[in-house]
Amino acid sequence: MIKHGKNIIRNYMTMNFEFGGIRIQDGFMTAVDWELSVNLIVAQRAKSREDVEYRAGVMYQKLWFWLDANLQGIVLVNVESEDDLYIANLSSNITLYCPGNPSDDLVIKLLHSKLTALAGKDIGIGEMRLKASDTSICYTYDCPEGDYELPLTTSEYYTEGTCRDVDPWWTRNDGFCFEFVKPEDSEETDEEIFAGIVDPMIEFERAVSVMENTQIGMVREPARIVQVEKWKPKKVE
């Protein structure tokens, strides 16, 4: 059993995920392997048991897809450090933008917030644990009240330019872990500047929709694995 807010949860799932990447701190780059554990609480809403289990299965795949697509080979950087951000932008790896020192106590907050945004009402994100190979400490975090004490807008933490989105990546239900920055003195509209950017979660939802449509009139089976091609985002700086 676990306690989530004021509720005692007796039935939940745990997602375990491992990934590796680079942590940049004060100009130093450290190769790190992480172990992430996430408790997932299935929302028991006014649906049949089969529908609840099906939606929970699809949402589990969605969360796994985001983690696998973004975090493998990730570069963690404090975007408030001009030098560290410059180093990160020299890499072709996906960069996870942090509003401060990219230590695990901050990273676990960002991931908890992002997974909560992705999960919506189908799954509750409970306690998370994050263990990195460059430290002996394992961080545990939960936020049942949703008060992450993180910046609420991109302008609050990203000062090197103007971002496409007002909401930070960790609050958005999309496939990214960084911000899209508008070129200086550009006269083009946002639609023109970012025309080539495709949100991978749209492709995921499309694949789920196709799968669901093929099951109309049939007995619904447990959610099958949704295959979506790997993606590599194009950053606009």
Backbone hydrogen bonds in HBPLUS format (Angstrom, degrees):
<---DONOR---> <-ACCEPTOR-->    atom                        ^
c    i                          cat <-CA-CA->   ^        H-A-AA   ^      H-
h    n   atom  resd res      DA  || num        DHA   H-A  angle D-A-AA Bond
n    s   type  num  typ     dist DA aas  dist angle  dist       angle   num
A0002-ILE N   A0009-ILE O   2.90 MM   7  5.19 157.7  1.95 145.9 153.1     1
A0009-ILE N   A0002-ILE O   2.64 MM   7  5.19 164.0  1.67 168.2 170.8     2
A0004-HIS N   A0007-ASN O   2.81 MM   3  5.31 157.7  1.86 158.1 164.1     3
A0007-ASN N   A0004-HIS O   3.13 MM   3  5.31 157.4  2.18 126.3 124.6     4
A0013-MET N   A0040-LEU O   2.89 MM  27  5.00 167.8  1.91 154.1 155.0     5
A0040-LEU N   A0013-MET O   2.67 MM  27  5.00 167.2  1.69 144.8 149.5     6
A0015-MET N   A0038-VAL O   2.74 MM  23  5.03 163.6  1.77 152.7 154.3     7
A0038-VAL N   A0015-MET O   2.79 MM  23  5.03 157.1  1.85 145.9 153.8     8
A0017-PHE N   A0036-LEU O   2.80 MM  19  5.08 164.2  1.83 152.9 156.2     9
A0036-LEU N   A0017-PHE O   2.73 MM  19  5.08 168.1  1.74 166.7 168.6    10
A0019-PHE N   A0034-TRP O   3.15 MM  15  5.38 157.4  2.20 138.8 145.1    11
A0034-TRP N   A0019-PHE O   2.72 MM  15  5.38 177.8  1.72 176.8 177.3    12
A0073-GLY N   A0020-GLY O   2.73 MM  53  5.46 139.9  1.89 157.3 164.2    13
A0021-GLY N   A0032-VAL O   2.90 MM  11  5.51 156.9  1.96 158.6 165.1    14
A0032-VAL N   A0021-GLY O   2.89 MM  11  5.51 169.2  1.90 151.9 154.2    15
A0022-ILE N   A0074-ILE O   2.78 MM  52  6.30 154.3  1.85 156.1 165.1    16
A0076-LEU N   A0022-ILE O   2.79 MM  54  6.17 166.3  1.80 168.9 173.0    17
A0023-ARG N   A0030-THR O   2.86 MM   7  5.16 163.5  1.89 146.7 151.2    18
A0030-THR N   A0023-ARG O   2.92 MM   7  5.16 160.6  1.96 143.5 149.9    19
A0024-ILE N   A0076-LEU O   3.03 MM  52  6.11 166.1  2.05 162.8 166.0    20
A0025-GLN N   A0028-PHE O   2.90 MM   3  5.24 158.2  1.95 148.6 154.8    21
A0028-PHE N   A0025-GLN O   2.97 MM   3  5.24 164.3  2.00 117.8 120.3    22
A0133-SER N   A0033-ASP O   2.89 MM 100  5.31 135.4  2.09 146.6 160.1    23
A0035-GLU N   A0131-LYS O   2.83 MM  96  5.16 149.2  1.92 146.8 157.0    24
A0131-LYS N   A0035-GLU O   2.97 MM  96  5.16 159.7  2.01 145.3 152.0    25
A0037-SER N   A0129-ARG O   2.92 MM  92  5.04 157.9  1.97 148.0 150.9    26
A0129-ARG N   A0037-SER O   2.84 MM  92  5.04 154.3  1.90 145.2 151.5    27
A0039-ASN N   A0127-GLU O   3.01 MM  88  5.46 157.7  2.06 154.5 161.5    28
A0126-GLY N   A0039-ASN O   2.78 MM  87  4.95 163.8  1.80 158.6 156.8    29
A0041-ILE N   A0124-GLY O   2.78 MM  83  4.73 172.5  1.79 148.7 151.0    30
A0124-GLY N   A0041-ILE O   2.64 MM  83  4.73 173.7  1.64 148.6 150.2    31
A0043-ALA N   A0122-ASP O   3.20 MM  79  5.42 173.3  2.20 134.3 133.3    32
A0047-LYS N   A0045-ARG O   2.67 MM   2  5.66 131.5  1.90 115.8  99.6    33
A0052-VAL N   A0048-SER O   3.01 MM   4  6.30 162.6  2.04 155.3 160.2    34
A0053-GLU N   A0049-ARG O   2.97 MM   4  6.16 165.0  1.99 150.4 154.1    35
A0054-TYR N   A0050-GLU O   2.90 MM   4  6.04 153.9  1.96 144.5 152.5    36
A0055-ARG N   A0051-ASP O   2.90 MM   4  6.06 173.9  1.91 156.1 157.0    37
A0056-ALA N   A0052-VAL O   2.97 MM   4  6.08 154.2  2.04 145.0 152.8    38
A0057-GLY N   A0053-GLU O   2.96 MM   4  6.12 149.0  2.06 141.1 149.1    39
A0058-VAL N   A0054-TYR O   3.00 MM   4  6.36 156.9  2.06 152.2 158.2    40
A0059-MET N   A0055-ARG O   2.91 MM   4  6.06 161.6  1.94 148.1 153.5    41
A0060-TYR N   A0056-ALA O   2.89 MM   4  6.05 149.4  1.99 142.5 150.8    42
A0061-GLN N   A0057-GLY O   3.17 MM   4  6.43 157.7  2.22 143.6 148.5    43
A0062-LYS N   A0058-VAL O   2.95 MM   4  6.28 149.0  2.05 145.2 154.6    44
A0063-LEU N   A0059-MET O   2.96 MM   4  6.24 162.7  1.99 154.1 156.7    45
A0064-TRP N   A0060-TYR O   2.98 MM   4  6.21 164.0  2.00 150.8 155.7    46
A0065-PHE N   A0061-GLN O   2.78 MM   4  5.91 157.6  1.83 148.3 154.9    47
A0066-TRP N   A0062-LYS O   3.04 MM   4  6.32 160.5  2.08 149.1 153.2    48
A0067-LEU N   A0063-LEU O   3.05 MM   4  6.30 168.0  2.07 153.3 156.4    49
A0068-ASP N   A0064-TRP O   2.88 MM   4  6.02 170.2  1.89 157.6 160.3    50
A0069-ALA N   A0065-PHE O   2.87 MM   4  5.88 156.4  1.93 148.7 155.5    51
A0070-ASN N   A0066-TRP O   3.03 MM   4  5.99 150.0  2.12 147.6 154.2    52
A0071-LEU N   A0067-LEU O   2.92 MM   4  5.56 161.0  1.95 146.7 153.1    53
A0074-ILE N   A0071-LEU O   3.19 MM   3  4.90 151.5  2.28 125.1 117.1    54
A0075-VAL N   A0094-ILE O   2.98 MM  19  6.29 146.0  2.10 152.4 161.5    55
A0096-LEU N   A0075-VAL O   2.78 MM  21  5.99 161.0  1.82 151.5 157.8    56
A0077-VAL N   A0096-LEU O   3.31 MM  19  6.44 166.7  2.32 165.2 161.9    57
A0098-CYS N   A0077-VAL O   2.94 MM  21  5.84 145.8  2.06 170.5 170.6    58
A0081-SER N   A0078-ASN O   3.05 MM   3  5.69 166.7  2.07 118.5 122.6    59
A0079-VAL N   A0098-CYS O   3.14 MM  19  6.03 153.3  2.21 153.5 160.1    60
A0085-LEU N   A0081-SER O   2.95 MM   4  6.08 160.0  1.99 155.3 161.3    61
A0086-TYR N   A0082-GLU O   3.03 MM   4  6.16 149.9  2.12 140.9 148.9    62
A0087-ILE N   A0083-ASP O   3.11 MM   4  6.43 155.9  2.17 147.1 152.8    63
A0088-ALA N   A0084-ASP O   2.98 MM   4  6.25 161.5  2.02 149.0 153.9    64
A0089-ASN N   A0085-LEU O   2.98 MM   4  6.16 152.6  2.06 147.1 153.9    65
A0090-LEU N   A0087-ILE O   3.13 MM   3  5.38 151.8  2.21 104.9 113.5    66
A0091-SER N   A0088-ALA O   3.10 MM   3  5.60 157.6  2.15 111.7 118.6    67
A0097-TYR N   A0177-CYS O   3.10 MM  80  6.54 155.4  2.16 155.0 162.5    68
A0103-SER N   A0101-ASN O   2.74 MM   2  5.62 143.5  1.88  99.7  93.1    69
A0106-LEU N   A0103-SER O   3.04 MM   3  5.69 143.2  2.18 117.3 126.3    70
A0107-VAL N   A0103-SER O   3.04 MM   4  6.26 165.8  2.06 150.3 154.9    71
A0108-ILE N   A0104-ASP O   2.98 MM   4  5.84 165.2  2.00 144.1 146.6    72
A0109-LYS N   A0106-LEU O   3.10 MM   3  5.25 124.4  2.42 100.3 114.4    73
A0110-LEU N   A0106-LEU O   3.07 MM   4  6.42 160.5  2.11 155.1 160.2    74
A0111-LEU N   A0107-VAL O   2.94 MM   4  6.20 162.8  1.97 155.6 159.8    75
A0112-HIS N   A0108-ILE O   3.00 MM   4  6.01 155.2  2.06 138.2 145.3    76
A0113-SER N   A0109-LYS O   2.97 MM   4  6.17 164.1  2.00 152.8 156.7    77
A0114-LYS N   A0110-LEU O   2.95 MM   4  6.15 159.0  1.99 147.1 153.3    78
A0115-LEU N   A0111-LEU O   2.92 MM   4  6.04 172.9  1.93 154.2 156.0    79
A0116-THR N   A0112-HIS O   3.05 MM   4  6.13 150.2  2.14 142.4 150.8    80
A0117-ALA N   A0113-SER O   3.03 MM   4  6.29 152.4  2.11 145.4 152.4    81
A0118-LEU N   A0114-LYS O   2.96 MM   4  6.26 151.9  2.04 150.3 158.5    82
A0119-ALA N   A0115-LEU O   2.88 MM   4  5.96 153.7  1.95 145.3 152.3    83
A0120-GLY N   A0116-THR O   3.26 MM   4  6.34 146.8  2.38 145.2 150.8    84
A0128-MET N   A0141-TYR O   2.73 MM  13  5.24 162.1  1.76 156.1 162.5    85
A0141-TYR N   A0128-MET O   2.80 MM  13  5.24 156.7  1.85 150.2 156.3    86
A0130-LEU N   A0139-TYR O   2.83 MM   9  5.23 153.7  1.90 148.9 157.1    87
A0139-TYR N   A0130-LEU O   2.94 MM   9  5.23 156.7  1.99 156.5 149.6    88
A0146-GLY N   A0143-CYS O   3.08 MM   3  5.38 155.9  2.14 110.4 117.9    89
A0156-GLU N   A0153-THR O   3.21 MM   3  5.49 148.4  2.31 103.2 112.0    90
A0154-THR N   A0166-VAL O   2.81 MM  12  5.50 152.9  1.89 146.6 153.6    91
A0157-TYR N   A0154-THR O   3.15 MM   3  5.66 146.7  2.26 110.1 118.4    92
A0158-TYR N   A0154-THR O   2.79 MM   4  5.68 161.3  1.83 168.2 174.1    93
A0182-LYS N   A0162-THR O   2.82 MM  20  5.69 170.6  1.82 175.2 174.1    94
A0164-ARG N   A0180-PHE O   2.71 MM  16  5.52 154.9  1.77 167.3 172.1    95
A0171-THR N   A0168-PRO O   3.05 MM   3  5.71 166.7  2.07 122.2 125.9    96
A0172-ARG N   A0169-TRP O   3.26 MM   3  5.29 159.9  2.30 104.4 110.4    97
A0181-VAL N   A0236-VAL O   3.22 MM  55  5.87 140.1  2.38 167.7 166.1    98
A0192-GLU N   A0189-THR O   3.08 MM   3  5.20 121.3  2.44  97.4 111.7    99
A0193-ILE N   A0189-THR O   2.91 MM   4  6.21 163.0  1.94 157.3 162.3   100
A0194-PHE N   A0190-ASP O   2.95 MM   4  5.94 169.8  1.96 154.6 157.1   101
A0197-ILE N   A0194-PHE O   3.10 MM   3  5.43 166.8  2.12 114.7 118.7   102
A0202-ILE N   A0199-ASP O   3.03 MM   3  5.58 147.8  2.13 114.7 123.4   103
A0204-PHE N   A0200-PRO O   3.07 MM   4  6.42 148.3  2.17 142.0 151.4   104
A0205-GLU N   A0201-MET O   2.90 MM   4  6.12 163.5  1.93 145.7 149.1   105
A0206-ARG N   A0202-ILE O   2.92 MM   4  6.11 150.8  2.01 143.1 151.6   106
A0207-ALA N   A0203-GLU O   3.00 MM   4  6.20 154.9  2.06 143.9 150.0   107
A0208-VAL N   A0204-PHE O   2.98 MM   4  6.32 153.4  2.06 150.0 157.6   108
A0209-SER N   A0205-GLU O   2.90 MM   4  6.10 156.0  1.96 146.4 152.9   109
A0210-VAL N   A0206-ARG O   2.98 MM   4  6.26 157.9  2.03 150.1 155.2   110
A0211-MET N   A0207-ALA O   3.06 MM   4  6.24 158.9  2.11 143.3 149.1   111
A0212-GLU N   A0208-VAL O   2.87 MM   4  6.12 156.5  1.92 151.7 158.1   112
A0213-ASN N   A0209-SER O   2.92 MM   4  6.11 155.0  1.99 148.1 154.8   113
A0214-THR N   A0210-VAL O   3.17 MM   4  6.40 144.1  2.31 144.0 152.4   114
A0215-GLN N   A0212-GLU O   3.02 MM   3  5.23 149.5  2.12 103.2 112.8   115
A0216-ILE N   A0213-ASN O   3.37 MM   3  5.46 170.2  2.38 105.0 107.5   116
A0218-MET N   A0215-GLN O   2.96 MM   3  5.16 157.1  2.01 128.3 128.7   117
